[in-house]
């Protein structure tokens, strides 16, 4: 059985979805992406479960941390794109996304509308997804409705859904070994809603709406290396066949091709068979996440198929006699690391592991062990069968790197994901997993909240992108609450709130939250734009302060003699000091001089101890190597 790290690697990030309807040119302005919460009360982004701030995320409930991470991703994309029309995103968590103990869908997202017949330079008689169509039309084609939706798996880490894993809501990239960086996944999903997808279905048929079957703009830069056609030029059957030819479909957009060398790594892993002549060619491989990296020179030798001391081809037991050459082993029954270590101890110079499941390209091999000193790769089940049959006649191979860019063809065009078994929601709407990019269909721990090549793809389909690599921001947002108020039923509790940005960065869309017991509701605010929670206080320049009042109504049915409301503010990016982001409103019914408003660290020690308790739980760090 493979180790947990490999099982986590195989979690599918997303399934891209699409729906309908249709419809000046925008001026350049940073995109305004707003989060529209589609969850019911106490669920998803409204989850009131108390938690400690984590990794620069100053939220003090699960729902707040999720919302802040969503807003953080929206801030990154908003800084990258030019857009004159706002982009609302319907956002939620769900319990019914596919998930098992070793794999699952982390999230799914996509546009909620399409449009055609847009002004030049849009292509005529071509579908554009709603978010882009609004920018090209210079008006909201969705009439104020969310133009895309994103849904995330609420079951991650439970007994039946990737147990032992979990979401990480921190904004510092310090994700634990078995955690999924939520902000990275949100960035990925937003890209689908912005148009990183094809609307054609598995059969190769074009998307049909309002009686019109048309290509979408994505298809004009999808180029098949085997038949030398773009998808927009193909027949239905040709598109269906193209979607299942591993690493034979590329994105040939000029903007992306020019940028690719800055993001793709030189050196494509391969297994070169040099003899017998009938099998001599390059074979697709999945890399190991452990052991020495492959080199251009590589490790060459004769392929052998040894049996371990248990008489198995899987290499899960020690080998009874020395090995000379490159060991061909079968996947299964133990970890990849265990197989390679056993072969290494017996003298093998490298290991090639044959997948025990059909499908191409072969996946990467998870695991960590600093004592592994020989390289290893995984090949497909079909390729393994060919090589095994030829071993008696002698097979010589080399495990090495080709000089081409990883995840690109010889011309530098980025490969799209086309496994030989069509994956609904993943095929052709992602980059090939060998490229290790944000739009990899599988979760990738090496992203660190970067958009990499993704904005260049969007430029190729018509987006205006002035800042494809937004810089990291950091701002210390501090909140204080002053004044006092005893409460009576059916009255308002009022507090004076001051929010400061201590810098160093300007803070766009500072968020204000409130946590209150049942029966206490937001009433009004003065001096701010808040009409409910969470709300945005707008952009705050470094060194500036905003002061205002907030009122909460006490329901006639509220019977508790004590009343506590927690207010907290946060930027939609990492806050270096989360200890000063919260304040409490504390009042007692009908008791003069009792209670009042106080800032975090000044009063209410019992409440704060409860809120901060989880801060002392240990967390694992990941290497950025």
N, C-alpha and C positions, 0 to 999 in steps of 0.2 A: 504494500500500500504506500502511495506517495506521501511525503511529509505535508504538514499543514501549510507551509509557505507556498508549495506548488499549487495546492488546492485553492488558496486565496488568489494566486496569480490568474487562475482560469476563470475567475468571476467575470461574467460578461458585463461590460459597462452599460450598454444601452441598446434600445431598440428604437430606431427613428420612425416617426409616424407622420401621416399627412391627412388633411381633409380638403375644404372647398372655398370658393367664390371670387368674384373678380372686379377690376376697375380698368409742364411743371417740374420740375427738377429741384432737389434740395440744395440749400446753402450749406456750407461747412460748419458743423458744430458738433461738440462731443455728444455722443448718444445718451439719452436719458432712458435708462432701463429700470422699470419699477416692478416690484414684487407684489403680485396680487395673491393673497393667501386663499387657497381653495379648500383648506382643511376645516372640518367641523370644530367646535369648541373643545379644548383640552386634548386635541390630537395634532400630530405632525408639527407644523410650525406654530401651533398654539399650545403645545405640550407644556403644562405648568410645573413639571417635575423639577425641584430645585437641584442645581449643580453648581460647582465652583467654576469660576472663569478658567479658561485653559488656552495656552498658546497664543496670548494676545487677543483672544476673543473674550470680551468683557460681559457677555450674557450670563445671567444667573439662573436661568431655567433652560431646559432642553430646547424648548421652542424658540427662545430668544437666541441661543447660540446658532441654531439652524438658520434663523432669519438673518443674523449678522453675516454668516458665511455665504448665504445667498446674495446678500447685498454687496459683500466683498467681491464676489465673482461679477456681479453686475457693474461694479465700479471699474474693474479691470477691462471688461469688454466695452463699457461706456467710454473709457479713456482712449481705447484703440480706434473706435469707429467714429466717422462723421455722420451725423443724422439730424435732419430737421424735424422728424416726426418721432414722438415718444414711442417706446417699445414696452408695453405691459406684458408681464409673464405670469400666467396662471401656474402657481407652484403648490405642490402638495406632497404628502407621503401616503403610501398605500401598503396594505397587508397582502395583496394578491399578486404581486409580481413573482414570476417564476423564480424559485430558489430551492436548492437541495443542500445536503451537508457538504458537498465538495464543489459546487458551482452555482451561479445564479445571476439574475439580472439585477444590477445595482440601481439602475435608473432607466427611464425612457423619456424621450422628449421629441418634439417636432413642431412644425407649423400648424396652425389651426385654419389657415386659409391659403388660397392661391389666387393669382390674378394674371391676366394677359392683356394684350392691346395697350401697352403702356407707352409713354412718350419716349422718343429717341433720347439716349442711345440704346434703350432696351430692344431686344430682338422681337420682331413681330411674330405673332402666332406661337408664342412660347410661354410656358408656365413659369411664373416667378412666385416664390413663397411670400406670404403676406408682409413679413417684416421688411424685406427688400423692396417689394412692390410699393409700399408706402413711401419709402425714400425716393424711389424713381418717379413716383407720381406727384410727390410733394404734398400729399395729403393722406390721412389715415383711411386705408381701404377697409379697415375692420370696424370703423365707426365707434371707436372707443372701447371695443372688446379686446381682451388679451389676444395678441397676435401669435403667441406660441404658448405651449404648455410643457411643464417638466414635472415628472413624478418620480419619487425616490422610494427605495425599498425600506419600509419601516421594520422588517423582520430580520435585518442583518444582525448576526451574532446570536440569534435564538437557536434552540436545539435543532430545528429542522432547516435552518438557513445559515450556512457558513458558521457553525458554532466555533467559539473561540476567537472570532473576529469582532469587528465593530467599527462604527463611524468615528472619525476623529474630526472634531469641529474647530480645533485650533487653526490659527492663521499663520503659524510660523514654520510650517513644513516639517515639524518634529513628530512625524507620524510613527507610531509603534509598528513593530514587525508585522503583526497580524491586523493592522487597522487600515481602513480606507480613508484617504484624505478627502473629506467631503467637498472642500472648495475646488479641488482638481476635477472631481466628477461633475460639479455644477458647471465649471468652465467648459467641459466637454459637451454637456447636454445643451447649454446655451448655443454652442456652435451649430448644432443640428437645427435649432429653432431659427437661426439666422440664415440657414440655407445650405449647410454642409450635408447634402443628401441628394439622392436621386429619387424621383417619384415613380419611376418605372417599377413594375412588380416582378415577381419571380419568373413569370412566363415571358418577360421582355415587353409586355404591353405598356403603352404610354398611359399616363394618368388621364382619366376622363372626368369632366365636370361640365354641367350645363350642356350636355350633348356634344362636347368638343373633346376629341382625343388629340393631345398635343405633346411634343417633347418638352422637357423642362430644361432650364438653362444649364444645369449641371452636366447634361449629356453632351454638350458641344465641346467639352474639353476632356472627355473620357475616351482614350484612344487605345484600341486593341492592337497589340504588337504582332498578333498572328495573322489577322486579316487586313490590318492597316486601314481601319475605318474608325471614325468617331461613332459613339452610340447614336447620335442624332441622324447618322447616315445609314444605319443598319436596319435590317428586317427584324421582325419580332424574334424569329428563331435565332438570328445571329446575336442579338442582345442576350437571350437566355443562355446561349452557349458561352458567350464572353464572360458572363458573371461567375462561371465555375472553372475558369482557367487560372490556376494559381500563378500569381506574379506575372501575368501577361496583359493586365489592364493598367494603364498609367494615366496620370493627369498631365496633359501637355500644355497647360496654360503657361504663357510666356512669363508672367509675373512670378508665379510659384517656381518655375524652373530656374529663374535668375537668382532667387533667394535660397534655393535648396542647399547649395554648398555651405551656407552659413549655419545650417541646422542639421543636416544629415552627416553622419560619421563616415569617413573613408574606410573602406574595407568591408566587403560582403562575405559572411561566413559561407563556406561550401565544403562539400565532400567531392573531390575530384577522383574519379576512377580512371586509371591509366591503362589497365588491362584487366580482363581480355578486351580486345577491340570492340566486340559486340556490345559491351556495356560501358565503353569509354565515353564519359560526358560529365557534366556538373550535376550533382544531386542536391536538392534543397535540404537544409538542415535547420534544426532548432538548437539554439545555443544553450550552454549551461550557465547558470548564474553563480557558479562556484568554479574553483580551479583557475589555472592561468588563462589569460585571454589568448585567442587565436592570433597567429601572426601571418604575414604574407608568405614567409618561407614555409611555415607549417610543419607538421609531423607526417612523414611519409613512411610507408611500410606495407607488409603483407597482411591482409585481413585474415584473421583466424576466428573460429567459432568454438571456443572451449566450453567444457562442462565443468561446473564447480564441484566441490566435494560431495554435494548431495545429488549429483548427476543432472543438474538443471542448467538450462541455457540462460538463466536469468542472473546468475552471478551473485546471488544473495548469500552464499556461503563461500568460505575461503577456497582457493584453487589448490588442489593437491600437488600440482607440479608447476614448474616455472613456465611463464608465458613469454613468447618472443614475437612481437609484432603488435598489430592494432586489434584489440578484442572486439568482436561483434556480439553483443548481448541483447537479450529480450527485455522489454519493459515489464514490470509487474513484481508483486510480492515483497518488495523492499524499496527503500528510497534510492534515487539516482546516485546520491553521494555514496551510499553503502556499496553499490555495484562498482563504482569507479575506484573506491578505496581498495576493494578486494582485488580488482585487476591490477591496480598500481602495485600492491604488495607482492603480486606474483611476477612482476616485471614487464607488464604491458606498457607500450609507449604512448598509447592513446586508447580511447574507448568510443565505439559507435553503438548507440542503443536504438533498437528497432521498436517503434511504437506498436502497442498492442491493440490499437484502435485504427480503423480505416480513416482516411482523410489526409488532405494536403492543403497547405504546408504543415510540416510537423511543428508542434509547439515547443516553446523553450522549456528547459529543465530547471526546476527550482531547487534550492538547497543552499546551505552555507557550511563550509568546513575549510579552515585555513591549512589543513595538512594535505589537501589534494594538490598534487604537483604535475599531473598530466592533463591534457585537454580532453574534452568529451563533447559529443554532439548527438542529436537524435535525428533519425531519418524516418520516412513514412513506412507503414506496414508493407505496402506494395514494393517499394524499393528494397526493403530488407529481404523480402522473399526472393527477388532477383539475385541479390548478392549472395545469399545463403546457398542458392542452387549452384552458383559458379565457384564457390570456394574450393571444391575438390580439384578444379583445373588451375587454380591460382588467381587471386584477385589482389592487385596492388592499388593502393589509394593514398590520397594526401588530404589531411584535415587542415584547412588553411583559410586565408582571406583572399578574395579577389580584389583587384584595385578599385572597382566601381564603388560609388556611394551606396551605403547600406540603405535598402528600401527604395532604390531608384534604378532605372534602366541605364543603358550605356550612354544615352543622351542627357542624362540628368533629370528625367521626368520621374516624379514621385509615384510609386506604385500604390494602387488602390487594393483594398482587401477583397480577394476573390477566392475563398476556399473552394475545394472541389465539391463540397456539399453545401448547397446554398443555405445561408444563415439569414433568415428573415429579420430585417431590421439592422443587420450588420453588414452583409455583403454589399460591395460597391459604394457604400456610404461612409466608409472609413479608410484610413491609410493602412497599408500592409503593416502587420505587427512587427516586422523586422526593422521598421524605421524608428521605432521607439518615440513616437510623437504623441501630442495631446489627443489626436483623433485615432489612436490605436483602439481597436475594438475590445481589447482586454485591458484590465486595470494595470497601470504602469506607475511604479513607485518613484520614477526618476523625473517627474514633471516639475515639481516645485513652483506651481502656480504660474507657469509660463505658457504663452499662447503659441510659441514656436512658429511653424509654417502656416498655421490655421488662418490668420488674417490675410495671407497672400492668396490662399484659395478663394477667400471671399472677395478679394479685389478682382480676381479673374472672372467672377460671375456678376460683377457690377457694383459691389459695395465701394464706398469711398473710405479709405483707411489712411489716416494721417499719422498714427502712432502705433505701429504694429507690435511694439515691445514696451508697454507701459512700465515705468520704473516703480520699484517698490516704495510704498509710502509708510510713514509711521507718525502717529500723533498721539500725545498723551491727553486724553479727554478727561476732565475732572468735573464732578458734580457736587454741589453743596445745596442743602435745604435748610431754611431758617424759618423762625416764627413758631407760634403755638396756637392750638385750637382744641378745645374740648368739643365733643360732638354730641348732637342730639339726633334722634330719629327724624328722618325726612328733612335733613339739613345738608349743607355742604361743608366739607373740610377743605380748607384752603392753605396752601403752602407756597412760599416764595422759593423759586428754583434758580440757581445760577450754574451755567455750564461754561467751562473754559477750555480753550485749546492751548495747551502749553507747548505745542509744536513737537518736533521740528517742522513737520509738513502741514500745509493747509489740509483741512478735513472736509471732504465733499460728502454731503448728505449725512450729517451726524444724526444718529438714531436715538430716540428717547423711548423707554419702555416703562411700564407700570405693572406691578404684581399686586393684586388686591384680593381679599377674601370675597366669597360669594355675598352678594348684597351691597357691595361697594362698587360704584360705576363712575366712569369719567363723566364730568359735568361740563366743564368749559376750561378755556385757558385764555390768558391775556398776555399780549406781547410775544406770542409765538403762533406758528401756523398749525399747531396740533388741534385736530378735531377728533382724535381717538388714538389708540396705541396699537402697534408701534407707529411712531410718526417721525418724519424727517425734519430736523431743525434747519435744513439747508446747509450751504457751505460755510464753514468757519475758518477764517484765515488764522495762521499761527499767531498766538499772542492775543487773540480777541476773546471777549466774554459776552455772553447773552444772559439776560435776567428776565424772568417772567413769572406769572403765577399759574398754578394748576389747581382746579377744584374737582373734588370727588363727592358724589352724592351718596348719602347714607339712606338706604331703603328703609321704609317703615317696618319691614319684616326683620331687619337686622337686630339680633338680640344679644350678641356678645358684648360684654362690658368693655372689652379692649378692641381697638381698631388699629390695624397696621397696614400701611401701603408702602411698598418699596418702589422707589424710582431709580432708574439707572440709565446712563447714557453711554454710547459707544460709537466709535468711527467704523465705517465699513472696511477696515483694514486693521493691521496689527496695532494694538495699543501696548506700549512698553511698560505701563504701570496700571494694572487693572484694580489696584486696591483703593483707588479714589473715584471710582465710577458710579457708586451707589449711595443712596440716602434713604432714610425711612421716615414715614409719617406715623406717629404713634399718639393715639388719643384715648382717653377714657370717658365713658358716658357720664355726664352730669357732675364731674368732679373738678372743681376750680383749680387751675394751676397744674393739673396733672397732665402728663404726656406732652406732645409737641412734635416738632420736626427736627431731625438731626442728620448730620452727615455720617457716612460710613467711617468707623474708627473713633467716633466721638461718643456715641450712645448706643443703646440696644445691644449689649454684648451677647446676650443669649441668642438673639436672632442671627447675629453675624456669625457666631460659632457654628450654627446649623448650616448657614449658607456656605461657609468656607471649609467645612469638614472634609470634603472630598479633595481639597487642595493638597492634602498630605498623603494621598494614595500614590504609590510609585508608578512612574510611567517609563516605558522603554523608548529609547531613541533609535533612529535609523541613521545609517551612515550616508553621507552625501557623496561618497566615492563613486 
